[in-house]
């Protein structure tokens, strides 16, 4: 009965997400045919549509009620999906980084090699309900909306696939959805962390955010701000050199010009950025705790602040995040359809054990730790590929032995039975049976070789070797 119940719940969840894609189709169906086959085609589509004269204005106006539609959808389905996510006794990870991973398909391919379920914040919810109101440039908003919507759309078949566990769950993850009491606790914790962190960075004591931001506003340029940093070792790697520090905050200021919330100085922009990161850490940890899930990142900066605040990622989260490193880009060459077969064959536990080998009770606290984890994971995968190759070659040798040695020898003995002076009928029958057994064994080995060469691990191996 429990199995039937689980199957029924799975089908209910698939139906819920089918409605989600119906909303996308209603609002964006007219342009989905322009989505190209390239892995970054959603990025190109967002840019192209947003910068297309007249058409961009029409599409922007057509999405005016998208926020109401998605809000209504989540009011009807949120509790069902939250309860479902909590009840899944599997390894789950909640994503934090961009609105959605730059190329979601590649992120999922890497993650699903180790994680049962990836929980993604709904980009439609976060963009249409919160960012549309604060962004002053309609084209900038439309670009982001189309890009992230079609990033999700590309994985429609995988999200709606009837797999034992949901590989992807989309949920409306936002601080504003957390109840008032918990939200106030999170914001107070974030404020305390912000003041402590900036106090250490500038070697000053700040009693409150007002005095902190009053201090930061005096720095009108990135160079002036950087010069006054007392502890550069406490900054993320990208911020520790003046060239990359200036480059980041030039980009940050460029992005900020599209917002209705403006700043008067680089120092204030810096303070707002740091504040947003510590708030995000609190939000991410809260959601992970509620869903009994691990955090996962594909972007160094939010990962840095999470580690600074929480003290590092545990083993599962460390491995999942390490797999997002560029050195594992070869994983993305395996077809997405193979991922469903991998899950249907229930090979995830086996692969997870292989990847974990030699990794116990670790906590990745910095880039050096994460690099070490990724090196061990790469070594484990390489050893698994060598074992796979050895097993396949062993089976092929057995086939060669049967076809080149044993069958000819047995056949020769069998034919000798037809020579008149050899008339032992029993030996003829035995020889015939031996040939039948060998042919049967050869067929079994050939089938086993075919399975091995078509399985997910072998596809990974081929992708790794071509890398």
Helices and strands as residue ranges (DSSP letters): H 2-28, G 32-34, H 41-50, H 55-62, H 66-87, E 92-96, H 104-111, E 117-121, H 123-126, I 127-131, H 132-134, H 138-153, H 156-159, E 168-171, G 175-177, H 180-202, H 209-216, H 222-227, G 232-234, G 237-239, H 242-256, H 266-291, E 294-297, H 300-310, H 315-322, G 326-333, H 336-344, H 348-356, H 367-401, I 402-406, H 407-416, H 425-454, H 456-466
